[in-house]
Each structure stands twice: as structure tokens, then as C-alpha cells.
Amino acid sequence: MNYDRPPHRGGGPHRRRQRDDFDYHDRRREHDSPEHVIKNIILKLGEVDPVQEVPRVAKQIREAPVTVAAISEGIRVAVIEQPYKIPYYAALLRLLHDPAPAETETVQPSGSSSLPSLGKLVLEDFWKGFQGYLDKLAWRDIRLCIHFFAHLMVAQVVSIESMSALLQSFAAVLDEFGVSYGRGKNAALCATEGLLIAGPVIKKSLSPNTAEIIKAIQTFNESVVASKVLAQPMISLECSDAALLETAAELLESGLAVLKALESSEFLDPWSSVPQPYLDYPDLDPTVTSPFELPSILVPPEVIELDGLATDAGEDAQVKKEEWPEYFFSLFDDTITPEPLSVSGFLIRSHIRDTVDIFEINRKECARLLLEYPKWCVPGTFKPKSEAPPPTEEDPNAKNWQPESVVIETLLGSLFLLPEPPQQSIYYIALITELCKLSPSTVGPAVGKSIRKLYTALGDGLDPEVSRRFVEWFAVHMSNFGFQWVWKEWVPDLAFVEQHPKRSFVRRAIELEVRLSYHDRILKTLPELMQTDPNVIAAQPPGPSFEYEDPSNPYYDATQSILGLLRGRSRAEEVVSHIDSLRTTLESTPSAPHPYASIDALIRSIAVQSLLSIGSRSFSHLLNAIERYLPLLRGLANPSPAQGGDDVTEAKTDILDAVFTFWKRNRQMVGIVFDKLMQYQIVDPTEVIAWTFGNSVGSSGNGTNPMSVGAFEWDLIKGAMDKANGRVMVARRKVAALRKEQDDSIARVKASGGADVASMEVDGEVKPIKQDDSAESPQLTTALKAFASLTREQKGALARTIEGFVSCLAPSPGDVYQNLYARNVIGDEAWEQRLTWSNNEWRTWETWGWYRHFCRTYAPYLRNYATTLSTVGFAKIQDSVDPAAVLIKKTWDIATGQEA
């Protein structure tokens, strides 16, 4: 043995450790590089005092041995990720625009030997990044860059003429033929916010174009009046064109109102919260450094990817997402939060919304930044903190708004946007929770006031979808803070009828709290009057309601025999065989009375409830039970002819009935089980929607209530619709992937001269293959058939939903459970009498709200299939002049873009 040779360590951990060390040192060298250091300095600008730090950072940049590209990238990233710092980055570039002293000229611009102006070089490189955002139509990044350019123009770094031309380019988008609302809105916001910052200077120039830009925005805004009716958070059933500005302000309309007010006052705003630190620097000498000329641009058109897929009827199956007008709630007085129709109010809310969207990946950091936002505004904008030293002298123009109230109002405004919020609802809920944890003494009161204001709006026409999000936020928020709420404030509202929106809110909130905790704990938090009211909280905890669990039930023994097999994990075939023999026995012997139409329906009820009983212990138990006995469920849903197989619809309805009966005391589980039955294709979405409308009839002491849709029914309808739409989306992606794979394969064959390159062997003979560009692979053919089938299912689900709402709101004379209240809740006179409404009126009013929400939520799909769906769905009311029928069709026309 050679003892001089080092021992063999087998590689493994030693080599891996060496490799990790190398990677660590490489990363450390990258982090210690001058480029990384200077980018970090730029990003952290203003952590202590931005006014004092700007000159120091400018000096560090000039002295750092880095390229112009590195400096530009640092500023560009900072501008689009920290919008509240944009004025200070403009000030930084203003200092860099000054000629540098000869002894500090150590910057190394790429490919340049001279250094006329570091700021100009940086701005030239910055523009390249802006052009990239423009090419991708990254609208938020584009808008924030325009903020930056506007501040630079005020700082005399950018020329007035080029800035005016830039804003005019975005105003020109509004004149495009057939411009979509989303594209027009984003372009209009770019022009609006740019003018709010740069307008005062542009107005004083030799050739101002502010009036032309404002006129273009106004013309575009007036062209979308109809769609605003469905986007308002407060319902106006008559679909009138009047905007309800007392409680909510539309984003683009607010910006236009601010611009028009500024135009009338020659852009002399008495107060602006936006700092302009660069105005403290000396004016630039145009003979030494000329302003930067922004290149002219042309906003690229929207890119629409065409996949060539169409429905059987030749309709375009591709969904183009629609954008709606954005209405934001005003929850506080103008003395507490800035008025939305002011420069400060508009820009402050814009900064907060951008910050919230940018930091969606880190809610804790976002909460910290939101509470620190006042430091980036002009002193006097917000009320100083209690521990802050008092100002040396009082500013008579100071506003002293409450920052926490502004943040909460803006967050809730985004959460309640219709038809859907920009981010997931849970993000806003969690962010408010983090804000409360960081500053409970200041954020807590703002949250409490917001809850009370929104609760008051419940009886004044708050949209049912907004009410749903409100109650979910309330319940989750309470769960994060010990379920502490002053319920006695709402005890007087128990005098309202049970279906009044305030009563529904309390009932739903407590139901959600019980889900997040447990029944007895929530019961103890309620006042005595609420504890004893069955319409506030159920007497029993939520749980299963097994119809055949009672030994006195005549079918108890039959059920126990099935349960024995299920508990023993018998094979599905054995259970099916036992159920068949049980059916034969029940059919051949006199049976006890039962509420079902046939023995088959009884068997299905026993089998499904027994299976749910096995899976009722937990969600995993439910999944295991369904997956183990899928053959059983498929057999029950698709009976053979000998078992009444001619009526598959009835069989599937029986299954859904059994699920609802079993989980009627825990309605959350009804939606969960329905979703799993659709996932495993036991039932399809159209059948769930049909079942939901068929069971939307409640019972009362005076008989049967008319058909209506509440929050529970809407959750089931939405779950089924999303399932149908999701399947089509997955099928579309699969077809696109297979087509791309086939196209790539054909391209490879053509490139190889027709040889089968995939089967080439060394020294083997190359075999030519036949080329048939039109032939589809078997996988693609199968995928196309699946896509066509799922598209028909999607259209069926949409059509069935429309038919269901028509049956609820405008039934034919011969329909069962006619809703005679649909026309009685329409109109201002009826609304003024809402305090005298019964449960039926309130149910009907809520149904109208869910129909409106269905139309705006699924508008992209409705537009694609508008002709087919309107023909099928509105067949009963096509020529009707009934007010309810007219309103149904008018709402449809607005959602599908057919309203004149």
C-alpha cells in the first residue's frame, strides 16, 4: 500500500462541500462587485433622510467604477418597484445631469471615451428599458416611468416639448378604432397621471397641449357609460346612467375631474402632497447642458394570439379578458382622507395601490412600507405620529390626514372592485392583519370605522358580491384577533326580517366564524339575544345529518349492511353486487313508506349517504372513500336499462340530493363534495347548475317561497361554471402543445430533407418518410375531440345558468314557484319602500344582484357565444315587455357590449 498517496474519500460529501464553497464565493464576489454595491445604494436611497441622502448618493455614483448601464438599471428597478421614491430619483438624476468635475470622472460608460453628462447617458440607457416595457405593454411599469419623466421635466432635465409629445402619444391611443376598454383605460391613466405632475409646467409652455389630452380622455370616458352601471358597488336595478359618486368614485372619471378642475384654474393646485426636492437645486444652464429630448413613440397594438380553435357553431372559443371601470369606496370624510377628486387624493391612492400590487409577494414588507408612506410626502400631508416632535411652526395649508385611514380605505377599495379584485382577496385580508399587528393603536380604529360604515351600507344597496367579500374579510379578521367584536351594536337590527342584508350578514359572519373556530366558542362571544335566535346561529354545531343513522328508521338495517361493507373496505364490485341484491329484495317485498319516487332513488340515497358517512371524519377520508368506490358512484349515476337507466339525469339529481341532505347542517361541505363529484365526472357542471336552480326554493310557514338565488346558491353556480371553463382552458393548452409538437416535427423532417432523423443509426441507412402536413397525429385528433366536447359542456353550463335566472326573475305563466316579486323591487319608488319589504322581496333583490354579477364576471364567455346563448336562454322572454324581462335583457346587452 502506498502510504504517501492521500486517502481516497470517494468524492461525495467532500467534493460537494468544495463545490458549495466555490458557489458561495462566486455569489459573494457577485454581491461585492461595484455594480451590485451601487445598485444597492440606489435602491436604499432615503432610508433615513432622502433630502440629505440624494447628494451623497450622487457623489458615490460619480466615484464608483461602474458602467452607465449599471447605474441606469439600478434607477430603473427602483422606479418601478418603489414608486413613492420617484421624486427623489428624479432629484438624483438632476444632480447627475450637472457636468462632473474633472477629478471625479471615473465612471466608465460603455463604448464611450467622453463624458458630456452622466445624467444624460443614464437617461439614454433608461429609455431603452422604458422602450422594453412599452413593447411588452407592461402598463404599470410604463405609467411609473412616465411619473419619472414628468418629474425630470419639472426639474428641467427633460424638454417640455418631448414630454408633451410623449403624453400626446398615449392620448392618441384613445382615438384608435375599436380600442378595448382595458387598453384605453391604461393609456388614459398614463396621460392623466403624467399631466397631474407635469401639467403646470406644460401649461406655461409656448405650445401647451393639455386641453387636447383632456378632451381625448373625456371623449373616451363618455363612450363607456353603459358598462359603469354594472361595475358600481351600490346597485341601481334600473341600470340608469347616473353614477353614484356619494359612496364610490370611478378611477378614470376621478382623474378626468381633477384634470378639468386644474385646467379651469390654469393648473394652479393650492396643495400638492408630492415632493419636488429638485426645485431646491439651481436652474440648469441650457448653454452648458441642454435638456434631454425624449424620443417619439408609437404605443404598440395589443397582441392577440390566435389558436385557430372554434366551436361547432363556428364561434371563436378564445376568451379575451375584459376590464371594467374601477369604482373605489369612500369610507371617510375629506378631513380624514384626501378627497378622491383632488390631485393629492388621486396620486396618493395611486401610489398606495401600486405599492400593494408590487409587494404582493411580501405582505409583511408591504405593511411596513405602507405605514412609512407619510415620510415620502410633503410635511403636513399626514398627521404626524404622536411620538414625533411638534413642528417649529404651523402650516396653515397642512391637511393632516390620517395615514392609516387612507391605507385601509384604499385597500378595501381594491378588495371590493367588481367583478374581481386585482389580487387574491386573501392577500388584502392578510395585509390588513399585518397592518393591525404593526400598529394596533392606529390601524385598529380605522378598521373598526370601516366595518361600521360598510355595515351601514348593507341596507342601502351594497352589491351582494361586495357583501360576500365584506363578510369573509370580517370573519377572517375577527379570527386573527380573538373574535372580539361589539355584537351588541347590531342587536337592534334583529328587528329586521330574516333576509334583510344586515341580518344575512350577521348570520353569514357567524357561520364563517364557526368554521374558523368551533360552535361553542363563537356562541359565547354573542349577546344573549343573538344566542337564542336560530336565524343568527344554529342550535347545533355544523356536522353530518345521516338520514338512516336512527335505528328506528325502517331502512336502518339495509343501510348498516352497506356500511359494513364500506367500513371493511370491500371491493367496489362486491358493494355494487350487494346493492343490486338489496334493490331486488326491496322491489319484491312490501316496503315502508319513503319520500322517494322509486326504489332506485331510495337505493341511491342510502348508498351515497353511507359513502359520505364513511368520509365524514376528514377531508382525506372523503377523498379516499370517493376514489375507492368510483365504480360504485359511476354505476349509481349511470344505471343500466334494467335499473331505470333511461333517466340518467334523475339518477344524478338523486345523488346531488343525497349529498345536500347529508351535509345540510354544514353547507360548506356541499360545495366541496359537489366539486369532487365534478372532478371525477360523476356529474357534470350543467347538472350541478340545474340542481342548484331547482333547489333554490325555500319553505316558509305560509307555503313555498318563490325561486331565488342567495350566496350559497351562487357559490355552487360559480364553482360549476369555473369547473367548466377551467376544463376548456386545459384542453386548449393541450391542443396548442400538441400542435406545436407536430409543427416542430414537420419542420425537422423538412430540414432533414424528408429523412426520419429520429430513427437514424450509426452507419445505418437513412429511411425517408412521407410528408403529410395536413395529417394530424392521433393524440391531436383525440385532443381536438375532447376540446369540442368540453366547449359544448361550457356553453351548456352558461345557457343553463341564464335559463335559471330567467326562471327566477321573469318566469312564464305556467312555471312552478313563480316569483311574483321580480318586478316589484325594480325602480326608485320600490327602493324607497324597502323598509317594508318582506323576505321574498329581499330574496328577489339579491337574486337580481347575483344575475348582474354573473353577467359581468363571465362577460368574456358571454360575448363569445352571445348569439347562441341569447337565443337559448331568452327564448321565453324574447318578445316580453314585462319590466323584469326588459331589465334582464338590458343587463345582458350591457355585459355583452350590445347596449347602444
Secondary structure, DSSP 4 states (H G I P E B T S, - for coil): --TTSPPP--SHHHHHHHHHHHHHHHHHHHHTSHHHHHHHHHHTTTSS-HHHHHHHHHHHHHHS---HHHHHHHHHHHHHH-GGGHHHHHHHHHHHHSPPPGGG-----TT-S--S-HHHHHHHHHHHHHHHHHHHT-HHHHHHHHHHHHHHHHTTSB-HHHHHHHHHHHHHHTTSTT--HHHHHHHHHHHHHHHHHHHHHHHTSSS--HHHHHHHHHHHHHTTHHHHHHH-SB--TT--S---TTTEEEHHHHHHHHHHHHHHTTT--S---S--GGGGSPPP-TTTSPPB-PPP--PPPPP------B-TTS-B----------EEE--S-TTTS--TTSHHHHHHHHHHHHHHHHTTT-HHHHHHHHHTGGGGS-TTSBPPPTTSPPPSS--TT---B-HHHHHHHHHHHHHT-SS--SS-HHHHHHHHHHHHHH-HHHHHHHHHHHHHHHHHHGGGTB-HHHHHHHHHHHHHHHHHTTT---GGGGGGGGGS-TTSHHHHHHHHHHHHHHHHS-HHHHHHTS-HHHHT-TTTS-SS-S----TT-STTSTTHHHHHHHHHHHHTT--HHHHHHHHHHHHHHHHHS-----SSSSHHHHHHHHHHHHHHHHTTT-HHHHHHHHHHTHHHHHHHHS--GGGTTT-HHHHHHHHHHHHHHHTTT-HHHHHHHHHHHHHTTSS-HHHHHHHHHHT---EETTEEPPP---HHHHHHHHHHHHHHHHHHHHHHHHHHHHHHHHHHHHHHHHHTTTB-GGG--TTPPPPB----TT---HHHHHHHHHHHHHHHHHHHHHHHHHHHHHHHHS--TT-TT--TTTTTT-SHHHHHTGGG--HHHHHHHHHHHHHHHHHHHTHHHHHHTHHHHHHHHTGGGTT---HHHHHHHHHHHHHTT---
